[in-house]
Every structure is written in C-alpha cells, then in structure tokens.
Amino acid sequence: MQHLLSQNQDTLVKKASYLRIAARELAEGMKTGNFRSLYKGQGIEFAGVRDYIRGDDVRSIDWNVTARMGRPYVKVFEEERELQIFLIVDSSLSMQLGSKPRTKYESAAETAALIAIAAEMNNCPIGAIFFDGKLNFSLTPQLGQERTMLILTHLDKIPDEIQKGSILGNALTGAGKMINKRSLIFILSDFRSSDWEKPLISLAHKNDVVAMRIQNSFDEQLPEVGAADFIDIESSTTITLETNKEKFKEDWKGFNKSSLYQWQELCVKHGVTPVVMQTSDDPLFVLSTVFTKSGNSI
C-alpha cells in the first residue's frame, strides 16, 4: 500500500504553489458562477431578539418571546457575509483502486485540494471530514492559510492499514453536526457503501451539496482475463466470475449503469448536485464546470 498519493507524484503540499495558480480561476467561479447566490450578501440569518423600539416594524415582533416575557421583543437579523465550505473525502479501500492516470482517491484528493485553496483565496471558512472504515480526520470550518495546509497535509496521508468498509453515512451525519450555518458541501466518494441515503438527504435539507462520484474504467468494463476470483475489498467476500463471457460483460455494465442512474435520480430529487468524475478527468476542469454550468446534474 502506498502511504502517499503516489510514489511518482509530488505530494499535494509540495504541489501547493502549482495548485494555487490553477485555483485562481476556480476562486473567481465561486463568486460568479452557479453558486453565486450563496456568496457574500446572499441573505440574512437570525441573530437573536431585542426590546421593541417605537417605530420598529410590527412584522418583526417575536410573539413567542413577547408572550413569555410580558413585553414586546423583535427579531434581529444579520446579513450573511461569507460562504462556508465543507469537504467530505472518502479514502476507503475501493477508492485506492486504479493506477493510470491516478487512483480514485488521488482524483478526490487533488479535487479537494483545489477547493480548499480556492476557498482560502476567497476568504471562506473551510472544514473537512476524511474517512475510510473509520473517521481519520475532522476539522470545523475556519479561515486561514494554515487551515488550508493542514487539509492538504492530511489529504496526503493514507494510513498504513486502511480500515475495511466505509462509514460514508456516519461521515455525512457527523458533518451535519459540525456545521453551524448553511454551507456548500462537497462529497468526494465512489459511493460504494450502504446506508448513506438518509444522511445525504438530511444534509441537503439545510445545505447546498455537491456529490462528486469518482469512477474509473473498471466501473464500466473489466479486462477479459477468463475465470477470475473477485474479492470485495470492503467485506472480503470472494466470488469467481467469467470475465470473457458476453453475458457477464453485459451484466457488469448494466449493473453499474443502473446504480449510477439511481444515484443521480436520488440526488436530483433531493436538491443535491450530482457530478460524475472519471479518474482520467482534469479535476480543475470538472470543478470549473460545477461552478459555471446551470442545471441539476453534471
């Protein structure tokens, strides 16, 4: 198992200067593109109550507090002045699959790094959760370059022994508890897990969520090698399959196509922006599309 993103590739921390150059366009897209309504001045949020003053709009009276206190109180609101971003990154065993041009996790990590740097450029607080079969790293949203470098450092780290399974559902639930205001959330995963649907729906009720499903060529077609043993690296279940038979190839392609379609349908139904990203795709190009393309899916 490789402990860094790749032995043939610089770590994200070493590539930070290059990534900052690449992220400049992305940072501008955050302010002007598809999610511009979330950026500075996008609305107001409840800040508390105060005593009613003659001339206040009666529509702002908080009748519950007024009845409890016996004198009139009005609701106070403050303009929201920053976009808060949160990263949920899957580093489970299935995300380590692939080699050329990169593994699923390497694609996810570089994408997350670009988002983090663009957030810093726009003075946006950013937080994160990284997980495999257990929680590996979590960070509440805050500002600053040190925060960005901490995220890049942990994106570079892969444990000596990756915990089997995937706690995607728990990570989504945990993110919801860590976020104290409406945020733009990026989920970077192959979604090869279970019991994540309800936590995703719950997260999307209070936030704007972009679900980025990382795929590689094996998700559509396997090489023909005859009878081969397949091991589910998440559960260790083993099965022998005939990879060169037409029925197997059709079933494999059909299953993955159906799974992808159902995932996209669920996302769109609940207001999540679904993005399919191949490991051969340029993360910067995909993210630029996310911020500029209109519509519910990419």
C-alpha positions in Angstrom: 0.0 0.0 0.0 1.3 3.4 -0.9 1.4 5.8 2.0 1.3 9.0 -0.1 -0.7 9.8 -3.1 1.8 8.3 -5.5 5.5 7.4 -5.5 5.7 9.0 -8.9 3.8 12.2 -8.0 4.6 15.0 -5.6 2.5 15.3 -2.5 -0.2 18.0 -2.5 1.8 20.1 0.0 4.7 20.2 -2.4 2.4 21.0 -5.3 0.7 23.8 -3.4 2.2 26.6 -5.4 1.1 25.0 -8.7 -2.3 24.3 -7.3 -2.7 27.9 -6.2 -2.1 29.1 -9.8 -4.7 26.5 -11.0 -7.2 27.5 -8.3 -7.3 31.2 -9.2 -9.9 30.7 -11.9 -11.9 28.4 -9.7 -11.9 31.0 -6.9 -13.5 33.5 -9.3 -16.0 30.9 -10.3 -17.1 30.5 -6.7 -18.2 34.2 -6.7 -19.7 34.5 -10.1 -20.9 31.0 -11.2 -23.6 28.5 -10.4 -23.4 29.0 -6.6 -23.0 32.8 -6.5 -26.3 33.1 -4.6 -24.5 31.5 -1.6 -21.7 34.1 -1.7 -21.3 37.3 0.2 -24.5 39.2 0.8 -26.7 36.2 -0.2 -29.2 36.7 2.6 -29.8 37.2 6.3 -29.7 34.9 9.3 -31.4 35.1 12.7 -29.1 36.7 15.3 -31.4 37.0 18.4 -34.0 39.3 19.8 -34.1 42.8 21.4 -36.6 45.0 23.1 -39.2 46.6 20.8 -38.5 50.3 20.0 -41.2 52.7 18.8 -41.1 52.7 15.0 -40.0 49.0 14.6 -41.9 47.0 12.0 -44.6 45.1 13.9 -44.0 42.2 11.5 -40.6 41.7 13.1 -42.1 41.1 16.6 -41.2 37.7 18.1 -44.6 36.8 19.5 -43.4 33.7 21.4 -40.7 35.7 23.3 -43.1 38.6 23.8 -45.7 36.4 25.4 -43.1 34.8 27.6 -41.5 38.0 28.8 -44.6 40.1 29.0 -43.3 42.9 26.9 -42.6 43.2 23.1 -39.4 41.9 21.5 -38.4 42.0 17.9 -36.2 39.5 15.9 -32.8 40.7 14.9 -31.2 39.5 11.7 -27.6 39.9 10.3 -26.5 39.8 6.7 -24.6 36.6 6.0 -21.2 37.8 4.7 -19.3 34.7 3.8 -19.6 31.4 2.0 -18.7 28.4 4.2 -17.3 25.3 2.5 -17.0 21.8 3.8 -15.2 18.7 2.4 -16.2 15.1 2.9 -13.5 12.9 1.4 -13.6 9.0 1.1 -10.3 7.2 1.4 -11.7 3.7 1.8 -10.1 0.7 0.1 -12.3 0.9 -3.0 -11.1 4.5 -3.5 -7.5 3.2 -3.8 -8.3 1.2 -7.0 -6.7 2.1 -10.3 -3.2 3.3 -11.3 -3.1 5.3 -14.5 -3.5 8.1 -14.7 -4.5 8.1 -11.0 -6.4 6.2 -8.4 -9.9 7.3 -7.4 -8.5 8.7 -4.1 -5.8 10.7 -5.9 -8.5 12.3 -8.1 -10.6 13.0 -5.0 -7.6 14.4 -3.1 -6.5 16.8 -5.8 -10.1 18.0 -6.3 -10.4 18.6 -2.5 -7.1 20.5 -2.5 -8.2 22.8 -5.3 -11.5 23.5 -3.5 -9.6 24.3 -0.2 -7.1 26.6 -1.9 -9.9 28.4 -3.8 -11.8 28.8 -0.5 -8.8 30.4 1.1 -8.4 32.8 -1.8 -12.0 33.9 -1.3 -11.6 34.2 2.5 -14.1 31.4 3.0 -14.1 29.3 6.2 -13.5 25.6 5.3 -13.9 22.4 7.3 -13.5 18.7 6.5 -14.1 15.1 7.3 -11.8 12.3 5.9 -12.8 8.7 6.4 -12.4 5.1 5.3 -13.9 2.4 7.6 -13.4 4.8 10.4 -13.1 8.6 10.9 -9.5 9.7 10.2 -9.6 13.4 10.4 -12.2 16.2 11.1 -11.9 19.9 11.2 -14.6 22.6 12.0 -14.8 25.4 9.4 -12.3 28.2 10.0 -10.3 30.7 7.9 -6.7 30.9 7.0 -3.8 29.5 5.1 -2.7 27.3 8.0 -6.1 25.7 7.8 -5.6 25.0 4.1 -2.1 23.5 4.6 -3.4 21.3 7.4 -6.1 19.9 5.0 -3.5 19.3 2.2 -1.2 17.6 4.7 -4.0 15.2 5.8 -5.1 14.6 2.2 -1.5 13.4 1.6 -1.7 10.9 4.4 -3.0 7.4 3.9 -2.9 5.1 6.9 -0.6 2.1 6.9 -3.6 -0.1 7.2 -6.8 1.2 5.7 -9.8 0.2 7.8 -12.2 -2.1 5.8 -15.6 -0.8 5.0 -16.9 2.7 4.5 -18.6 4.9 7.1 -19.9 7.3 4.4 -23.3 7.6 6.2 -21.7 8.3 9.5 -19.4 10.9 7.9 -22.4 12.7 6.4 -24.2 12.7 9.8 -21.1 13.9 11.5 -20.7 16.8 9.0 -24.2 17.9 9.7 -23.4 18.2 13.4 -20.2 20.1 12.8 -21.7 22.7 10.6 -23.4 25.7 12.3 -24.7 27.6 9.3 -25.7 26.9 5.7 -22.7 25.7 3.8 -21.6 24.5 0.4 -20.6 20.8 0.9 -18.5 18.7 -1.5 -18.7 14.9 -1.1 -15.9 13.1 -2.9 -16.5 9.4 -3.0 -17.3 6.4 -5.2 -20.4 5.9 -3.1 -19.6 2.1 -2.8 -21.2 1.9 0.6 -24.6 1.5 2.2 -26.9 3.4 4.5 -25.8 6.8 3.2 -29.1 7.9 1.5 -30.9 9.3 4.6 -27.9 11.2 5.9 -27.4 12.7 2.5 -31.0 13.8 2.2 -30.8 15.3 5.8 -27.6 17.1 5.0 -29.1 18.6 1.8 -32.2 19.9 3.6 -30.0 22.6 5.4 -27.1 22.9 3.0 -26.1 23.1 -0.7 -24.5 19.8 -1.5 -22.3 18.7 -4.5 -21.9 14.9 -4.7 -18.9 14.1 -6.8 -18.9 10.4 -7.7 -15.4 9.2 -8.6 -15.2 6.5 -11.2 -12.7 4.7 -13.4 -12.8 2.5 -16.5 -13.4 -0.7 -14.4 -16.8 0.7 -13.4 -17.9 0.2 -17.0 -15.8 -2.6 -18.3 -13.3 -5.1 -16.9 -10.4 -6.6 -18.9 -11.1 -10.1 -20.4 -9.0 -12.5 -18.3 -11.2 -15.6 -18.3 -12.4 -17.0 -14.9 -11.2 -14.8 -12.1 -11.7 -14.5 -8.4 -13.2 -11.2 -7.3 -12.8 -10.0 -3.8 -14.9 -7.3 -2.3 -12.1 -5.3 -0.6 -14.6 -3.7 1.8 -16.2 -7.0 3.0 -13.6 -9.7 1.9 -16.4 -11.6 0.1 -15.0 -13.7 -2.8 -16.7 -14.9 -6.0 -15.5 -16.4 -9.2 -16.7 -14.8 -12.5 -16.1 -15.5 -16.2 -14.9 -12.1 -17.4 -14.7 -13.0 -21.1 -18.4 -14.1 -21.4 -20.7 -11.6 -23.1 -23.5 -12.1 -20.5 -21.1 -11.2 -17.7 -19.9 -8.1 -19.6 -23.5 -7.0 -20.2 -24.5 -7.7 -16.6 -21.5 -5.8 -15.3 -22.1 -2.8 -17.5 -25.8 -2.9 -16.8 -25.5 -3.1 -13.0 -23.1 -0.1 -12.9 -25.2 1.9 -15.3 -28.3 1.2 -13.2 -26.5 2.1 -9.9 -25.3 5.4 -11.4 -28.7 6.3 -12.7 -30.4 5.6 -9.3 -27.7 7.6 -7.6 -28.3 10.6 -9.9 -32.1 10.4 -9.6 -31.9 10.4 -5.8 -29.5 13.4 -5.8 -31.7 15.5 -8.2 -34.9 14.6 -6.3 -33.4 15.9 -3.0 -31.6 19.0 -4.4 -28.1 17.6 -4.4 -25.9 18.4 -7.4 -24.6 15.1 -8.8 -21.2 15.2 -10.6 -19.6 12.2 -12.2 -15.9 12.4 -12.5 -13.6 9.9 -14.1 -10.1 9.4 -12.9 -9.0 10.4 -16.3 -10.7 13.8 -16.0 -8.9 17.0 -15.1 -10.2 18.0 -11.6 -9.8 21.7 -12.3 -11.9 21.4 -15.5 -14.6 19.4 -13.7 -14.8 21.9 -10.8 -14.9 24.9 -13.2 -17.9 23.2 -14.8 -19.6 22.7 -11.5 -19.4 26.5 -10.8 -20.5 27.6 -14.2 -22.9 25.0 -15.5 -26.6 25.6 -15.0 -28.9 22.7 -14.2 -29.2 19.9 -11.6 -26.6 17.5 -12.9 -23.2 17.5 -14.4 
